[in-house]
Amino acid sequence: MATMKKLTVADLLAIKGKRKLMLVTAFDAWTAKAAEEAGVDMIVAWGADFESTKYVVGEVRRGAPNTLIGSGINPSAYESQEKALRLANEIRAAGTDIVYCSGLETEKWTDVEATKLYKEVMALEAAGCIAIEMECVPEKVAAEISKCTKMLVFSMGSGPDCDGQFIFAEELLRTNSGRFPRHAITYGNMYQDAVKHLTQFCEDVKSGAYPTKKYSILKSLK
């Protein structure tokens, strides 16, 4: 397989309006490698806290050396611009290309909330941001804002008319037994596959079917 070209921020922005972008999460090297081989445009990675985030980003970079990686800083982790920049530089040193912060959320959508969101988006654009995520925003609102901003708008349950789609890899692959949001699509069930294969291993060990001579390295003494 030919080595894919790592997209830059400029590349991503140039794609806006030409084709849809694909953004997924990855929290280990294996998933990151699979995402890169599949042709995902960008990977987002983070950990339970700041230190674990740096470790996760390092693993994801190891698995996907040629894919743009983004990671985040929780606003509660810093109290000044200087500290935010220091933390961002630490994450970049671990292997990320883009650093982001959490946004605003709302549970009730009205014309007032839609207008407020539009103003927030325009303020982020003016501040120099390059992308935003629209999570469970009404389709029409997300579509109109996508048209109005120069930034990339990634949809997570906000319809097909944004610049790209963002989904968790664990939802795509179903790597756990938990509940998934309604907007998440699943293409496989790796959790059930893992249970199936591990169950077979247990049964083979109990019955003596494994290991056979085929799997014995040293069959006799010399």
One Martini backbone bead per residue (centre of mass of N, CA, C, O) as a GRO file, in nm:
protein
  222
    1MET     BB    1   0.095   0.037   0.023
    2ALA     BB    2   0.070   0.358  -0.012
    3THR     BB    3   0.174   0.643   0.113
    4MET     BB    4   0.012   0.880   0.270
    5LYS     BB    5  -0.077   1.205   0.273
    6LYS     BB    6  -0.042   1.454   0.490
    7LEU     BB    7  -0.258   1.664   0.603
    8THR     BB    8  -0.328   1.991   0.622
    9VAL     BB    9  -0.495   2.261   0.709
   10ALA     BB   10  -0.502   2.374   0.421
   11ASP     BB   11  -0.617   2.121   0.291
   12LEU     BB   12  -0.882   2.108   0.446
   13LEU     BB   13  -0.991   2.390   0.367
   14ALA     BB   14  -0.983   2.325   0.052
   15ILE     BB   15  -1.216   2.098   0.071
   16LYS     BB   16  -1.432   2.280   0.113
   17GLY     BB   17  -1.708   2.196  -0.099
   18LYS     BB   18  -1.589   1.921  -0.250
   19ARG     BB   19  -1.585   1.727   0.010
   20LYS     BB   20  -1.610   1.494   0.244
   21LEU     BB   21  -1.520   1.449   0.574
   22MET     BB   22  -1.321   1.232   0.800
   23LEU     BB   23  -1.390   1.173   1.154
   24VAL     BB   24  -1.209   1.007   1.420
   25THR     BB   25  -1.141   0.803   1.673
   26ALA     BB   26  -0.845   0.730   1.887
   27PHE     BB   27  -0.671   0.523   2.164
   28ASP     BB   28  -0.478   0.360   1.965
   29ALA     BB   29  -0.265   0.223   1.738
   30TRP     BB   30  -0.451   0.022   1.592
   31THR     BB   31  -0.686   0.214   1.518
   32ALA     BB   32  -0.511   0.426   1.375
   33LYS     BB   33  -0.404   0.241   1.152
   34ALA     BB   34  -0.681   0.169   1.034
   35ALA     BB   35  -0.769   0.458   0.967
   36GLU     BB   36  -0.540   0.522   0.772
   37GLU     BB   37  -0.590   0.284   0.570
   38ALA     BB   38  -0.892   0.386   0.511
   39GLY     BB   39  -0.877   0.725   0.479
   40VAL     BB   40  -0.880   0.910   0.701
   41ASP     BB   41  -0.837   1.253   0.762
   42MET     BB   42  -0.899   1.245   1.087
   43ILE     BB   43  -0.782   1.238   1.431
   44VAL     BB   44  -0.907   1.183   1.762
   45ALA     BB   45  -0.739   1.237   2.087
   46TRP     BB   46  -0.769   1.107   2.432
   47GLY     BB   47  -0.785   1.126   2.785
   48ALA     BB   48  -0.869   1.135   3.119
   49ASP     BB   49  -0.611   1.317   3.120
   50PHE     BB   50  -0.342   1.495   3.046
   51GLU     BB   51  -0.127   1.270   3.067
   52SER     BB   52  -0.289   1.052   2.907
   53THR     BB   53  -0.313   1.214   2.649
   54LYS     BB   54  -0.014   1.207   2.571
   55TYR     BB   55  -0.004   0.900   2.543
   56VAL     BB   56  -0.228   0.857   2.335
   57VAL     BB   57  -0.110   1.037   2.116
   58GLY     BB   58   0.149   0.872   2.081
   59GLU     BB   59   0.006   0.609   1.988
   60VAL     BB   60  -0.145   0.729   1.746
   61ARG     BB   61   0.105   0.829   1.596
   62ARG     BB   62   0.232   0.548   1.564
   63GLY     BB   63  -0.014   0.439   1.387
   64ALA     BB   64  -0.047   0.753   1.243
   65PRO     BB   65   0.195   0.927   1.077
   66ASN     BB   66  -0.014   1.035   0.812
   67THR     BB   67  -0.215   1.181   1.019
   68LEU     BB   68  -0.423   1.400   1.135
   69ILE     BB   69  -0.407   1.528   1.475
   70GLY     BB   70  -0.632   1.567   1.748
   71SER     BB   71  -0.662   1.760   2.055
   72GLY     BB   72  -0.746   1.834   2.403
   73ILE     BB   73  -0.858   2.097   2.636
   74ASN     BB   74  -0.973   2.153   2.931
   75PRO     BB   75  -1.079   2.451   3.064
   76SER     BB   76  -1.013   2.352   3.370
   77ALA     BB   77  -0.682   2.333   3.318
   78TYR     BB   78  -0.703   2.654   3.288
   79GLU     BB   79  -0.642   3.026   3.381
   80SER     BB   80  -0.459   3.095   3.125
   81GLN     BB   81  -0.299   3.163   2.836
   82GLU     BB   82  -0.020   3.054   2.913
   83LYS     BB   83  -0.114   2.768   3.002
   84ALA     BB   84  -0.254   2.687   2.743
   85LEU     BB   85   0.003   2.700   2.567
   86ARG     BB   86   0.169   2.496   2.727
   87LEU     BB   87  -0.023   2.255   2.692
   88ALA     BB   88  -0.030   2.258   2.385
   89ASN     BB   89   0.275   2.203   2.347
   90GLU     BB   90   0.276   1.928   2.488
   91ILE     BB   91   0.083   1.786   2.291
   92ARG     BB   92   0.246   1.840   2.036
   93ALA     BB   93   0.499   1.683   2.133
   94ALA     BB   94   0.332   1.403   2.135
   95GLY     BB   95   0.170   1.440   1.816
   96THR     BB   96  -0.003   1.674   1.760
   97ASP     BB   97  -0.156   1.926   1.539
   98ILE     BB   98  -0.425   1.983   1.705
   99VAL     BB   99  -0.593   2.216   1.927
  100TYR     BB  100  -0.870   2.191   2.154
  101CYS     BB  101  -1.185   2.306   2.278
  102SER     BB  102  -1.456   2.327   2.438
  103GLY     BB  103  -1.795   2.383   2.409
  104LEU     BB  104  -2.117   2.452   2.368
  105GLU     BB  105  -2.439   2.377   2.518
  106THR     BB  106  -2.776   2.251   2.431
  107GLU     BB  107  -3.126   2.139   2.475
  108LYS     BB  108  -3.268   2.401   2.354
  109TRP     BB  109  -3.431   2.489   2.045
  110THR     BB  110  -3.411   2.815   1.913
  111ASP     BB  111  -3.374   3.106   1.756
  112VAL     BB  112  -3.193   3.215   1.978
  113GLU     BB  113  -2.989   2.978   1.986
  114ALA     BB  114  -2.907   2.991   1.688
  115THR     BB  115  -2.795   3.280   1.697
  116LYS     BB  116  -2.587   3.230   1.917
  117LEU     BB  117  -2.426   3.017   1.763
  118TYR     BB  118  -2.347   3.190   1.526
  119LYS     BB  119  -2.184   3.400   1.691
  120GLU     BB  120  -1.981   3.198   1.805
  121VAL     BB  121  -1.865   3.105   1.537
  122MET     BB  122  -1.768   3.383   1.437
  123ALA     BB  123  -1.575   3.426   1.678
  124LEU     BB  124  -1.394   3.182   1.621
  125GLU     BB  125  -1.306   3.267   1.342
  126ALA     BB  126  -1.178   3.543   1.433
  127ALA     BB  127  -0.968   3.385   1.631
  128GLY     BB  128  -0.861   3.124   1.429
  129CYS     BB  129  -1.029   2.898   1.377
  130ILE     BB  130  -1.085   2.582   1.174
  131ALA     BB  131  -1.294   2.417   1.368
  132ILE     BB  132  -1.611   2.240   1.423
  133GLU     BB  133  -1.860   2.092   1.631
  134MET     BB  134  -2.181   1.937   1.564
  135GLU     BB  135  -2.391   1.838   1.834
  136CYS     BB  136  -2.709   1.794   1.801
  137VAL     BB  137  -2.799   1.976   1.564
  138PRO     BB  138  -2.999   2.108   1.368
  139GLU     BB  139  -2.978   2.068   1.040
  140LYS     BB  140  -3.039   2.360   0.939
  141VAL     BB  141  -2.839   2.503   1.122
  142ALA     BB  142  -2.581   2.354   1.036
  143ALA     BB  143  -2.600   2.418   0.732
  144GLU     BB  144  -2.596   2.731   0.748
  145ILE     BB  145  -2.331   2.761   0.904
  146SER     BB  146  -2.151   2.616   0.697
  147LYS     BB  147  -2.197   2.843   0.478
  148CYS     BB  148  -2.092   3.100   0.662
  149THR     BB  149  -1.823   2.951   0.715
  150LYS     BB  150  -1.471   2.887   0.681
  151MET     BB  151  -1.498   2.667   0.850
  152LEU     BB  152  -1.506   2.356   0.969
  153VAL     BB  153  -1.790   2.128   0.977
  154PHE     BB  154  -1.878   1.884   1.212
  155SER     BB  155  -2.085   1.606   1.227
  156MET     BB  156  -2.295   1.493   1.520
  157GLY     BB  157  -2.610   1.453   1.455
  158SER     BB  158  -2.639   1.716   1.214
  159GLY     BB  159  -2.620   1.596   0.946
  160PRO     BB  160  -2.512   1.608   0.585
  161ASP     BB  161  -2.430   1.944   0.541
  162CYS     BB  162  -2.163   1.933   0.630
  163ASP     BB  163  -1.816   1.892   0.583
  164GLY     BB  164  -1.845   1.652   0.799
  165GLN     BB  165  -1.782   1.344   0.980
  166PHE     BB  166  -1.832   1.242   1.329
  167ILE     BB  167  -1.692   0.948   1.497
  168PHE     BB  168  -1.670   0.681   1.692
  169ALA     BB  169  -1.497   0.393   1.667
  170GLU     BB  170  -1.658   0.227   1.886
  171GLU     BB  171  -1.920   0.255   1.713
  172LEU     BB  172  -1.840   0.142   1.440
  173LEU     BB  173  -1.712  -0.138   1.585
  174ARG     BB  174  -1.814  -0.230   1.852
  175THR     BB  175  -1.606  -0.251   2.138
  176ASN     BB  176  -1.867  -0.260   2.319
  177SER     BB  177  -2.166  -0.306   2.543
  178GLY     BB  178  -2.286  -0.045   2.517
  179ARG     BB  179  -2.444   0.238   2.459
  180PHE     BB  180  -2.568   0.419   2.174
  181PRO     BB  181  -2.624   0.662   1.984
  182ARG     BB  182  -2.852   0.729   1.734
  183HIS     BB  183  -2.625   0.850   1.524
  184ALA     BB  184  -2.483   0.580   1.531
  185ILE     BB  185  -2.286   0.380   1.330
  186THR     BB  186  -2.262   0.023   1.240
  187TYR     BB  187  -2.020  -0.227   1.089
  188GLY     BB  188  -1.973  -0.389   1.361
  189ASN     BB  189  -1.872  -0.657   1.624
  190MET     BB  190  -1.601  -0.683   1.816
  191TYR     BB  191  -1.707  -0.776   2.085
  192GLN     BB  192  -1.848  -1.038   1.990
  193ASP     BB  193  -1.601  -1.155   1.852
  194ALA     BB  194  -1.430  -1.175   2.108
  195VAL     BB  195  -1.617  -1.362   2.265
  196LYS     BB  196  -1.620  -1.593   2.062
  197HIS     BB  197  -1.308  -1.652   2.054
  198LEU     BB  198  -1.263  -1.686   2.363
  199THR     BB  199  -1.463  -1.918   2.398
  200GLN     BB  200  -1.317  -2.114   2.209
  201PHE     BB  201  -1.056  -2.123   2.370
  202CYS     BB  202  -1.173  -2.237   2.631
  203GLU     BB  203  -1.289  -2.496   2.506
  204ASP     BB  204  -1.019  -2.608   2.391
  205VAL     BB  205  -0.871  -2.633   2.660
  206LYS     BB  206  -1.074  -2.818   2.808
  207SER     BB  207  -1.071  -3.048   2.568
  208GLY     BB  208  -0.769  -3.044   2.419
  209ALA     BB  209  -0.755  -2.895   2.131
  210TYR     BB  210  -0.566  -2.707   2.308
  211PRO     BB  211  -0.275  -2.803   2.228
  212THR     BB  212  -0.117  -2.915   1.964
  213LYS     BB  213   0.161  -3.013   1.798
  214LYS     BB  214   0.158  -2.763   1.612
  215TYR     BB  215   0.206  -2.569   1.891
  216SER     BB  216   0.476  -2.708   1.944
  217ILE     BB  217   0.804  -2.634   1.953
  218LEU     BB  218   0.921  -2.856   2.158
  219LYS     BB  219   0.887  -3.206   2.121
  220SER     BB  220   1.195  -3.271   2.200
  221LEU     BB  221   1.481  -3.399   2.308
  222LYS     BB  222   1.829  -3.419   2.214
   0.00000   0.00000   0.00000
